Amino acid sequence: MSVGSSSETQQSRTLGRILSFHNFGGYPGHHTGAARCETPEKIEESKGKPGAYLPFIYCFVAELVMAWVLAGLMAHLGAGQVTLLNGIISGAFCWLGFVITTLVVSNTFAKRDTRLIWIDGGHWLIVLVLMGAIIGLMGV
């Protein structure tokens, strides 16, 4: 594959989008706002309100706790078992067992749009798999 090919460029763009959505705590496009029945004007208006930054701080702290707990779980795999593959698998299993099940239950009881389950679930799957991969590469 030559440098700058269409496929390589598309892969770079996709990776860039994933990382930027995660780093800025947001989701792609208007899908989340639409699923929450929010207009672009309402979203812009809320950015200037006091405490608008707090969800980003909570998200950062929560992700640190999640990474610490995931590393603790992976440490119980045993000596020499904390690898890239085991990290990815551990992250995916934690997502399946704890995150997506919780999202389904809480969003269903709150009668929220089903799209939020897919959007939030996809976001947290990426987060946990990346955390597991990084922890696996570091070897706890």
C-alpha positions in Angstrom: 0.0 0.0 0.0 1.5 3.3 -1.0 1.8 6.2 1.4 -1.2 8.5 1.2 -3.5 5.9 -0.4 -7.3 6.3 -0.1 -7.6 3.3 2.3 -4.7 4.5 4.5 -6.2 8.1 4.6 -9.6 6.8 5.5 -8.1 4.7 8.3 -6.2 7.7 9.6 -9.3 9.8 9.6 -11.3 7.1 11.4 -8.7 6.8 14.1 -8.5 10.5 14.4 -12.2 10.8 14.9 -12.3 8.1 17.5 -9.5 9.6 19.5 -10.9 13.2 19.2 -14.4 12.1 20.3 -12.9 10.3 23.3 -10.4 13.1 24.3 -13.0 15.8 24.1 -15.7 13.7 25.9 -18.1 14.1 23.0 -19.8 12.0 20.4 -19.9 12.3 16.6 -22.3 14.5 14.9 -25.8 15.4 16.0 -26.9 11.9 16.9 -26.5 12.3 20.7 -28.3 15.6 20.8 -31.1 14.2 18.6 -31.4 11.1 20.8 -31.8 13.4 23.8 -34.3 15.7 21.9 -31.9 18.6 22.1 -31.5 21.3 19.4 -28.1 22.7 18.4 -29.2 26.0 19.9 -30.0 24.4 23.3 -26.7 22.6 23.3 -24.8 25.9 22.5 -26.7 27.7 25.2 -25.8 25.2 27.9 -22.1 25.6 27.2 -22.0 29.0 28.8 -23.8 27.9 32.0 -21.9 27.6 35.3 -20.6 24.1 35.8 -20.8 23.2 32.2 -17.3 21.8 32.4 -18.1 19.4 35.4 -19.2 16.4 33.3 -15.7 16.4 31.6 -14.0 16.4 35.1 -16.3 13.6 36.3 -15.6 11.6 33.1 -11.8 12.0 33.5 -11.9 10.9 37.2 -14.3 8.0 36.4 -12.0 6.8 33.6 -9.0 6.9 36.0 -10.9 4.7 38.5 -12.0 2.4 35.7 -8.4 2.0 34.5 -7.2 1.3 38.0 -9.9 -1.3 38.6 -9.3 -3.0 35.2 -5.5 -3.1 36.0 -6.3 -4.7 39.3 -8.5 -7.3 37.7 -5.9 -8.1 35.0 -3.2 -8.4 37.7 -5.2 -11.5 39.0 -4.7 -13.3 35.7 -1.3 -14.3 37.0 2.4 -13.8 36.2 3.1 -13.3 32.5 -0.6 -13.2 31.6 -1.0 -9.5 31.3 -0.6 -9.1 27.6 -2.1 -7.0 24.8 -4.6 -9.7 23.8 -5.6 -10.5 27.4 -6.0 -6.8 28.0 -8.3 -6.4 25.0 -10.3 -9.4 26.0 -10.6 -8.3 29.7 -11.8 -4.8 28.6 -14.4 -6.3 26.3 -15.6 -8.7 29.0 -15.9 -5.9 31.6 -17.9 -3.9 29.0 -20.2 -6.9 28.3 -20.7 -7.9 31.9 -21.0 -4.5 33.5 -21.3 -1.5 31.2 -23.7 -2.5 28.4 -26.0 -4.4 30.8 -26.2 -1.3 33.0 -26.8 1.0 30.1 -29.6 -1.2 28.8 -31.4 -1.4 32.2 -31.0 2.3 33.1 -31.9 3.7 29.7 -34.9 1.3 29.4 -36.3 2.3 32.8 -35.7 6.0 32.1 -37.6 5.5 28.7 -34.7 7.2 26.8 -34.1 6.8 23.1 -32.6 3.5 22.2 -30.0 5.2 20.2 -28.3 6.4 23.4 -27.6 2.8 24.3 -25.8 2.3 21.1 -23.9 5.6 21.2 -22.9 5.4 24.9 -22.3 1.6 24.6 -20.0 2.0 21.6 -18.1 4.8 23.4 -17.5 2.8 26.5 -16.5 -0.3 24.5 -13.8 1.7 22.8 -12.7 3.2 26.1 -12.4 -0.2 27.9 -10.8 -2.0 25.0 -8.2 0.8 24.7 -7.6 0.7 28.5 -7.2 -3.0 28.4 -4.8 -2.8 25.5 -2.7 -0.1 27.1 -2.6 -2.0 30.5 -1.7 -5.2 28.6 1.2 -3.5 26.8 2.4 -2.0 30.1 2.2 -5.4 31.8 0.6 -3.8 34.9 
